[in-house]
Amino acid sequence: MHNLNKYLSACIDSIEEGLITIDRTGQIKICNDRACQFFGIDPRIGPGHTAGKINPADIVILADNCLGADDGNLTPQNLGIIGVNPSHIRPGIGIIAIGSYNTGAPANYKISSEENGVVHLEKTIDNIPISAAIDYNNKNLVIKVQEQQYNFFYSIAAGHLVILDAKTLNIKFYQCKGYTARRESIKSILSGNTYTRKGPGAPMPKLFNKPVQEIFPDSEIIDQLISDAKGISKETADKETIVNGIPIRCSIVKVKQQNLIIGATLIFKDVTEIKTLLKQRDQALASKEYLEEELKRKRIQTNALKEIIGESDCLKQTINLAMKASDTNSNVLLLGESGTGKNLFAEAIHKASTRRKGPFVYINCSSIPENLIESELFGYEKGAFTGALASGKIGKFALAHHGTIFLDEIGELSINLQANLLHFLQNKSFTRVGGLEQINVDVRVIAATNKDLEKSIENNEFREDLYYRINVMAITIPPLRDRKDDIKPLVEHLLPKICRKLSKKVKNIDQDAINILKSYHWRGNVRELENVLERAINLASGSTIFIKDLPKDVIENLKEPVCDNIVEVMHAGPVKETLRQVEKQLLLKALELSKGSRKEAMELLQLKKTNFYGKLKEHGINTSETETIS
């Protein structure tokens, strides 16, 4: 504190609040230790490192809880210089990474979109353990090199960085509070800019008579301080604001001499701890309501998706995507073969969304004549064309207001109608056929197709700009042949529904018949399965469906034979003898596949030991045993 005696200087430095005084020209006259520490001007922080800049092959360890928020506007592309693949990263996520600078070697990294828990990453380089972590619960970014730990506590967002020398692996840079003021954000350092010395021996910069904006750049509160010093604005009292990503409560008072304004003083206090406590209190108060709302939302989603039956991993992944789609208002494009259940997914997404109380309007773009589809979608005014209703007609988009419209087979739309649809998606408005007035509606669009739209774009059959409008969230529904594990639960789900429709009392399906269904190619997917089951129910003579009840084309066009000569066996004689022959063929095939091992054959057929040996004896199979059954 220049021009002040040592007692006054010590007194000002002992004040808990930060204190900055400037004159009318904006030059610093007082800046106490607390202000220097808070704004990162005091370099005497941490164990210390010399001034310098990052060099190729230096080891970079970073922890950033919100990419692009308070790290110098860091982008995914900036992280490519340390070996992070930018295509995997998006702004706003948390990321921890350990990589080498400008070598092209891939980095070790993890990303996170969570707001609680701990994300942790470890790596050992030349026997030196290195780790980085984001502790969301304690709002702490932690980087550790051997036993030296560098913490960076944040309130909202922060970027933490440590650099090791490529040759010695000694610490050559560490991040600490005030990096914005020092122009040492992650982006700045990774861009090759120099950094200043830190540590106990680092010299304090000379602040007296320095322009305050030179020392404290890009700060709203510093701009206010300058205005007050010039007498332009009113004094500020107990204002809450954010500086360097940290919440403060501050006041600005004008410095007067003989009623003349000669400057202004900023007095501020870090309220991070208070803010954290208040946030924890609010979270505690809201947690019950939040959990109840989450539980309600999950129940709604589960109930909406209950008609989508299956246990396979690929279907579970598709259902998970549908759940995520239901949480947004973005357009959805459902892709998949005919009969996979695209309409079922569309309605489920609507029922699970916040629009569930609004209408769900279905329109099949391929079933309406081209000269009528525009009036079906957008409606028409009275007298718009010959044969039009005198009262006019409301279109599907207007009917779907505050709800969802499902455009099935969107690939069949003509180029002209695609242009109209694109206009609607861009402006959320349309004009009725024969009308002039723009009609605004709030509609979410879900589209579906079994076509390859990218190929249609190449053939000039589908607009590329429309494709990108509808393809915000793409969900590909897997064909039935790729999810064999779903055949049995689907059959068990469909059987009672079809029986109720047909007034039949078929309750079961034989396992051998299930095996046949699992081996079929299912070009028509679930729709074809329903048709096959309906036929089998009509042919079944009792309460169980057997192989004999299945359509001939299903048996003769198996993707994978259940056993050799199955078709010939099926036509060999009466049902009882046919089943005996099928059973014998299955036993022989299992022994062949297991190379004579009866233990493996028994496991393949899922038969118990006594039952298995009984069937071998019944069919006179005496193949030599190659492995003892325990």
Buried (B, 14 or more C-beta within 10 A) or exposed (E): BEEBEEEEBEEBBEEEBBBBBBBBEBBBBBBBBBBBBBBBBBBBBBEBBEEBBBBEEBBBBBBBBBBBBBBBEBBBEBBBBBBBEEEEBBEEBBBBBBBBBBBEEEBBBBBBEEEEEBBBBEBEEEEEEBBBBBBBEEBBBBBBBEEEEBEBBBBBBBBBBBBBBBEEBEBBBBBBBBBBBBBBBBBBBBEEBEBBBBBEEBEEBEBEEBEBBEBBEEBEBBBBBBBBBBBEBEEBEEBEBBBBBBBBBBBBBBBEEEEEBBBBBBBBBBBBEEBBEEEEEEEEEEEEEEEEEEEEBEEBBEEBBEEBBBEBEBBEEBBEBBBBBBEBBEBBBBBBBEBBBBBBBBBBBBBBBEBBEBBBBBBBBEEBEEEEBBBBBBBBBEEBEEEBEEEBBBBBBBBBBEBBBBBBBBBBBBEEBBEBBBBBBEEEEBBBBBBEEEBEBEBBBBBBBBBEBEEBBEEEBBBEEBBEBBBBBBBBBBBBBEBBBBBBBBBEBBBEEBBEEEEBEBEBBBEBBBBBBBBBBBEBBBBBBBBBBBBBBEBBEEEEBBBBBBBEEBBEEBEEEBBEEBEEBBEEEEEEEBBBBBBBBBBBBBBEEBEEBBBBBBEBBEBEEEEBBEBBEEBEBEEEEEEEEE
